[in-house]
Amino acid sequence: MLTCSITLPWADYCCKKVSVAWGFAALLGIWVGDLGKIWRINNKQRMSHNYMVKRKDMERIDTKTIQIVIGGTVVACLFLANVVPNVFSLWVLLPLIVIYARTIVAGRKGKKRHIAAVVGFLIPVVPLMWFVHIQWYFDINGAATGSSTSVLIFAVLPVYCFILGVFGYAIGYAVGSK
């Protein structure tokens, strides 16, 4: 945890924002590390002799890591936007809500190709959501106070996320193993 020993009136406020940013960066690092672990485990299973037998026995894929990443991103976006959940915030978070439901369905069906597609969707969407929300929270280049219409980014953000996410989903589905 970052501590402030400066006695200026704005120091505590700045340190809180910096510690929040470091926390989000750590969460993203854990997520990327977990994806690497999942990829290595899956490759070891593919190379093993009993892969096909294990595949037939496995009905459900554990998607908790993906669900935690989505849930953490939702909480972070709500916090960074300084809003309580309402109809508009549900609109902004709609891409994450939809892919969360898709993750649960794909995990129950046990098809790795669909899980790879979900990860493909999340790879462009999560950084875009964080980027916009961090810019808004820190007011980088006047993102929050620069214009009276600056909040419109949140009205079009889900559209951008779905467009990028569909491309990522298609690539993940094509690359994923059957």
RODO-2510 file (C-alpha; in nm, 4 decimals, decimal comma):
residues 178
     n   res          X          Y          Z
     1     m     0,0000     0,0000     0,0000
     2     l     0,1259     0,3408    -0,0937
     3     t     0,1471     0,5821     0,1993
     4     c     0,1611     0,9608     0,1984
     5     s     0,3934     1,1492     0,4275
     6     i     0,3557     1,4864     0,2562
     7     t     0,1572     1,7446     0,4496
     8     l     0,0115     1,9276     0,1503
     9     p    -0,3715     1,9322     0,1344
    10     w    -0,3880     1,7533    -0,2022
    11     a    -0,1310     1,4828    -0,1187
    12     d    -0,3750     1,2370     0,0373
    13     y    -0,6132     1,2710    -0,2576
    14     c    -0,3340     1,2087    -0,5117
    15     c    -0,1967     0,9098    -0,3207
    16     k    -0,5402     0,7493    -0,3054
    17     k    -0,5738     0,7806    -0,6814
    18     v    -0,2227     0,6461    -0,7408
    19     s    -0,2830     0,3486    -0,5096
    20     v    -0,6093     0,2737    -0,6943
    21     a    -0,4228     0,2777    -1,0265
    22     w    -0,1539     0,0451    -0,8885
    23     g    -0,4243    -0,1897    -0,7599
    24     f    -0,5856    -0,2096    -1,1032
    25     a    -0,2469    -0,2680    -1,2659
    26     a    -0,1808    -0,5534    -1,0214
    27     l    -0,5209    -0,7065    -1,0975
    28     l    -0,4457    -0,6922    -1,4707
    29     g    -0,1060    -0,8564    -1,4075
    30     i    -0,2686    -1,1387    -1,2122
    31     w    -0,5208    -1,1886    -1,4933
    32     v    -0,2499    -1,2090    -1,7616
    33     g    -0,0495    -1,4495    -1,5422
    34     d    -0,3535    -1,6727    -1,4904
    35     l    -0,4201    -1,6825    -1,8643
    36     g    -0,0606    -1,7952    -1,9182
    37     k    -0,1071    -2,0715    -1,6596
    38     i    -0,4280    -2,1881    -1,8248
    39     w    -0,2576    -2,1941    -2,1646
    40     r     0,0401    -2,3973    -2,0355
    41     i    -0,1853    -2,6490    -1,8602
    42     n    -0,3982    -2,6937    -2,1709
    43     n    -0,0897    -2,7484    -2,3880
    44     k     0,0437    -3,0112    -2,1454
    45     q    -0,2921    -3,1899    -2,1582
    46     r    -0,2899    -3,1835    -2,5379
    47     m     0,0541    -3,3425    -2,5443
    48     s    -0,0355    -3,6155    -2,2979
    49     h    -0,1388    -3,9604    -2,4156
    50     n    -0,4703    -3,9604    -2,2295
    51     y    -0,5887    -3,6239    -2,3608
    52     m    -0,8803    -3,7656    -2,5584
    53     v    -0,9957    -3,9775    -2,2635
    54     k    -0,9820    -3,6770    -2,0306
    55     r    -1,1680    -3,4683    -2,2861
    56     k    -1,4587    -3,7124    -2,3000
    57     d    -1,4851    -3,7330    -1,9225
    58     m    -1,4725    -3,3586    -1,8743
    59     e    -1,8180    -3,2065    -1,9007
    60     r    -1,7532    -2,8731    -1,7372
    61     i    -1,4662    -2,6244    -1,7688
    62     d    -1,3750    -2,4092    -1,4711
    63     t    -1,4186    -2,0457    -1,5746
    64     k    -1,3731    -1,8828    -1,2349
    65     t    -1,0653    -1,6865    -1,3420
    66     i    -1,2497    -1,5348    -1,6355
    67     q    -1,5514    -1,4588    -1,4168
    68     i    -1,3287    -1,2887    -1,1575
    69     v    -1,1678    -1,0734    -1,4267
    70     i    -1,5088    -0,9681    -1,5577
    71     g    -1,6440    -0,9017    -1,2084
    72     g    -1,3329    -0,7070    -1,1101
    73     t    -1,3580    -0,4971    -1,4232
    74     v    -1,7249    -0,4216    -1,3533
    75     v    -1,6463    -0,3092    -0,9979
    76     a    -1,3475    -0,1058    -1,1180
    77     c    -1,5534     0,0672    -1,3872
    78     l    -1,8272     0,1577    -1,1400
    79     f    -1,5696     0,2899    -0,8943
    80     l    -1,3743     0,4865    -1,1550
    81     a    -1,6875     0,6437    -1,2987
    82     n    -1,7959     0,7455    -0,9454
    83     v    -2,1511     0,6205    -0,9967
    84     v    -2,3878     0,3889    -0,8222
    85     p    -2,5368     0,1142    -1,0398
    86     n    -2,8253     0,2499    -1,2447
    87     v    -2,9784     0,1939    -1,5880
    88     f    -2,7118     0,3948    -1,7684
    89     s    -2,4267     0,2154    -1,5921
    90     l    -2,5879    -0,1146    -1,6928
    91     w    -2,5805     0,0093    -2,0528
    92     v    -2,2107     0,0949    -2,0223
    93     l    -2,1343    -0,2449    -1,8673
    94     l    -2,3556    -0,4397    -2,1106
    95     p    -2,0639    -0,5969    -2,3049
    96     l    -1,9212    -0,7354    -1,9810
    97     i    -2,2616    -0,8576    -1,8621
    98     v    -2,3268    -1,0361    -2,1924
    99     i    -1,9844    -1,2019    -2,2026
   100     y    -2,0192    -1,3027    -1,8355
   101     a    -2,3371    -1,4916    -1,9220
   102     r    -2,1641    -1,6421    -2,2272
   103     t    -1,8739    -1,7530    -2,0061
   104     i    -2,1083    -1,9398    -1,7729
   105     v    -2,2834    -2,1134    -2,0641
   106     a    -1,9541    -2,2036    -2,2340
   107     g    -1,8125    -2,3391    -1,9077
   108     r    -2,1134    -2,5631    -1,8558
   109     k    -2,0966    -2,7003    -2,2081
   110     g    -1,7259    -2,7760    -2,1663
   111     k    -1,6094    -2,6652    -2,5098
   112     k    -1,2655    -2,5084    -2,5065
   113     r    -1,3253    -2,3390    -2,8389
   114     h    -1,6004    -2,1290    -2,6838
   115     i    -1,3814    -2,0406    -2,3847
   116     a    -1,1075    -1,9287    -2,6253
   117     a    -1,3686    -1,7150    -2,8027
   118     v    -1,4697    -1,5554    -2,4719
   119     v    -1,1054    -1,4753    -2,3950
   120     g    -1,0730    -1,3347    -2,7471
   121     f    -1,3692    -1,1073    -2,6739
   122     l    -1,2184    -0,9908    -2,3450
   123     i    -0,8690    -0,9125    -2,4778
   124     p    -0,9717    -0,5890    -2,6570
   125     v    -1,2766    -0,5058    -2,4416
   126     v    -1,1246    -0,5048    -2,0911
   127     p    -0,8335    -0,2694    -2,1743
   128     l    -1,0683    -0,0364    -2,3634
   129     m    -1,3099    -0,0206    -2,0694
   130     w    -1,0254     0,0434    -1,8239
   131     f    -0,8638     0,3015    -2,0520
   132     v    -1,1793     0,5095    -2,0838
   133     h    -1,2672     0,4831    -1,7150
   134     i    -0,9131     0,5669    -1,5963
   135     q    -0,9070     0,8685    -1,8286
   136     w    -1,2377     0,9804    -1,6821
   137     y    -1,1315     0,9224    -1,3200
   138     f    -0,7992     1,1053    -1,3458
   139     d    -0,9440     1,3656    -1,5859
   140     i    -0,6593     1,3096    -1,8306
   141     n    -0,6577     1,5829    -2,0980
   142     g    -0,9874     1,7116    -1,9613
   143     a    -1,1742     1,3888    -2,0314
   144     a    -1,4284     1,4592    -1,7588
   145     t    -1,4286     1,8386    -1,7446
   146     g    -1,3141     1,9411    -2,0926
   147     s    -1,6586     1,9629    -2,2488
   148     s    -2,0228     1,9524    -2,1592
   149     t    -2,0654     1,6544    -2,3940
   150     s    -1,7644     1,4570    -2,2684
   151     v    -1,9901     1,2057    -2,0923
   152     l    -2,1115     1,0854    -2,4329
   153     i    -1,8112     0,8519    -2,4477
   154     f    -2,0029     0,6316    -2,2064
   155     a    -2,3022     0,6242    -2,4406
   156     v    -2,0956     0,4889    -2,7309
   157     l    -1,8455     0,2822    -2,5313
   158     p    -2,0579    -0,0364    -2,5392
   159     v    -2,0890    -0,0079    -2,9175
   160     y    -1,7104     0,0193    -2,9543
   161     c    -1,6647    -0,2709    -2,7142
   162     f    -1,9073    -0,4938    -2,9016
   163     i    -1,7448    -0,4128    -3,2376
   164     l    -1,3943    -0,4916    -3,1101
   165     g    -1,5217    -0,7843    -2,9048
   166     v    -1,6900    -0,9521    -3,2011
   167     f    -1,3618    -0,9473    -3,3932
   168     g    -1,1786    -1,0861    -3,0894
   169     y    -1,4494    -1,3487    -3,0380
   170     a    -1,4203    -1,4645    -3,3999
   171     i    -1,0408    -1,4849    -3,3803
   172     g    -1,0573    -1,6711    -3,0479
   173     y    -1,3126    -1,9130    -3,1884
   174     a    -1,0975    -1,9779    -3,4974
   175     v    -0,7810    -2,0290    -3,2932
   176     g    -0,9414    -2,2328    -3,0145
   177     s    -0,9093    -2,6096    -3,0084
   178     k    -1,2147    -2,8172    -3,0841
***
